[in-house]
Amino acid sequence: MDLIEAAANFAQAASELVADHAEMFMTEQTYLQHAQPSTFGRYLLSFTSAVQREIDRLVEHGMDQP
């Protein structure tokens, strides 16, 4: 399994968990201090968007070619 495929699998798995945890409340943190309330689903969503951005960069630079 290559890096792009592994990253895509991670993003897909995290995306599936987002809906499951859309109402699971948690406290976000800023500088290791408690911040505003949020949900675990939103926390996971931040990872999926970052991973997708990196996948796009890898493809843009031709890293999807063998």
C-alpha positions in Angstrom: 0.0 0.0 0.0 1.4 3.4 -1.0 1.3 6.6 1.0 -1.6 8.2 -1.0 -3.7 5.0 -0.7 -3.0 4.8 3.1 -3.9 8.4 3.6 -7.1 8.1 1.6 -8.1 5.0 3.7 -7.5 7.0 6.9 -9.5 10.0 5.6 -12.3 7.7 4.6 -12.4 5.9 8.0 -12.3 9.2 9.9 -15.1 10.6 7.6 -17.3 7.6 8.5 -16.7 8.3 12.2 -17.7 11.9 11.9 -21.4 11.2 11.6 -21.3 8.7 14.4 -19.8 11.2 16.8 -21.6 14.4 15.6 -23.3 14.7 19.0 -20.5 13.6 21.3 -19.6 16.8 23.1 -16.0 17.6 24.1 -14.0 20.6 25.1 -11.6 21.9 22.5 -8.2 23.1 23.7 -6.1 26.2 22.9 -2.6 26.4 24.2 -3.4 23.4 26.5 -6.2 25.4 28.1 -9.9 24.4 27.9 -11.6 26.4 25.2 -15.0 26.4 23.5 -17.3 23.3 23.5 -17.4 21.3 20.3 -18.0 17.7 19.2 -15.7 14.8 18.6 -17.0 14.6 15.1 -15.8 18.1 14.3 -12.4 17.2 15.8 -12.2 14.2 13.5 -13.3 16.4 10.5 -10.2 18.6 11.0 -8.0 15.6 10.4 -9.8 14.5 7.2 -9.6 18.0 5.6 -5.9 18.2 6.4 -5.2 14.7 5.0 -7.1 15.4 1.9 -5.1 18.6 1.3 -1.9 16.6 1.6 -3.2 14.0 -0.8 -3.9 16.7 -3.3 -0.4 18.1 -2.9 1.2 14.7 -3.4 -0.9 14.1 -6.6 0.0 17.7 -7.8 3.7 16.9 -7.5 3.4 13.6 -9.3 3.8 11.4 -6.3 0.9 9.2 -7.4 3.0 7.7 -10.3 4.9 4.5 -9.7 
